[in-house]
Amino acid sequence: MKKPKVLIVDDNPAVLDGLKIILELENFEVVSLCTNAKEAIEFLKMWHADVVLMDKVYSNKEIARLLFISEGTVKNYITSILQKLNLKNRTQIAVYYLTKFS
């Protein structure tokens, strides 16, 4: 099975390094470490990550603004993911992914 590719975003270098060590020990491939959302978006324009771990929780409105899409589109994508996986919230999406691919 291929290793899930993870992008870690946090403004604290110690957190970045610690998460990188832990994830690599758990057989994840850390593709990049970014210190803010802008860096992460620039990285994702050119490279792929299966999971993005961020230190801040964004609302649908903030996600839409960052990705240059409508808030309704964000809601639709999240709803679609939840329905397809038979999950109830975003936290369950993250847990599902990490348990399925770790």
Secondary structure, DSSP 4 states (H G I P E B T S, - for coil): -PPPEEEEE-S-HHHHHHHHHHHHHTT-EEEEEESSHHHHHHHHHHS--SEEEESS---HHHHHHHHTS-HHHHHHHHHHHHHHHT-SSHHHHHHHHHHHH-
